[in-house]
Amino acid sequence: MANTFKNAAAAVGTSRTDIYTCPSSTAAVIHSVYLSNIDGTNSVDATVEVYDSSGTAYFHIGKTLPVPADSTLVLDKPINLEASDKLTVTASAASDLQCFISVLEIT
């Protein structure tokens, strides 16, 4: 088995934004999720979900999490993904939220 550390990042919009999709024949452990509000004035809410491809459904990791202006919210508990599962994030305001994650892929 090979272990590879990876990062993924995206600007988050007001509809589900795919941050990371676990490749086929791979398992992944997301070690941390950083949600940064780049707006200097307004708070933004973030919703973090995992898409379970085996159940074809989305499940909330965090719903309507407030991220104050000019700050970062860190989710630092592991999230395990199977092949084709994905992590998505939605923001309450466009162009205010960025997401960065650290992932360990296991093949």
C-alpha positions, -999 to 999 in steps of 0.1 A, spaced: 0 0 0 12 34 -9 5 65 12 5 99 -4 -1 132 13 -20 157 -8 -37 191 -5 -68 205 -22 -82 240 -22 -110 260 -38 -129 293 -36 -163 284 -23 -195 295 -39 -232 296 -29 -239 262 -44 -221 230 -34 -184 233 -43 -164 201 -47 -132 204 -28 -119 168 -31 -130 136 -47 -114 103 -36 -99 86 -67 -110 51 -77 -91 22 -60 -82 46 -32 -92 54 4 -85 88 18 -83 104 52 -89 141 54 -68 153 83 -80 189 85 -104 214 68 -96 251 69 -124 275 61 -112 311 57 -134 341 54 -116 366 32 -142 393 36 -129 420 59 -164 431 71 -191 404 69 -194 370 86 -202 340 63 -218 307 71 -203 274 57 -219 240 52 -195 211 49 -208 178 35 -195 144 25 -210 127 -6 -213 90 1 -211 74 -34 -222 40 -21 -254 55 -7 -257 83 -33 -264 108 -6 -249 139 10 -243 139 48 -235 170 69 -202 173 87 -211 208 97 -242 228 89 -243 266 88 -210 271 106 -203 307 112 -169 320 101 -164 356 113 -149 383 90 -111 379 85 -109 346 104 -105 309 98 -125 280 112 -105 247 114 -122 212 115 -94 190 128 -110 156 132 -103 130 105 -129 123 78 -126 89 61 -135 87 24 -139 57 1 -134 57 -36 -156 82 -54 -167 99 -21 -162 136 -20 -160 166 3 -181 196 -6 -185 231 9 -213 257 4 -210 293 15 -238 317 24 -222 345 4 -203 344 -29 -166 352 -31 -162 353 7 -150 318 16 -119 297 7 -113 261 17 -80 242 21 -77 206 31 -49 182 39 -55 146 27 -38 112 31 -45 90 1 -40 52 6 -37 30 -25 
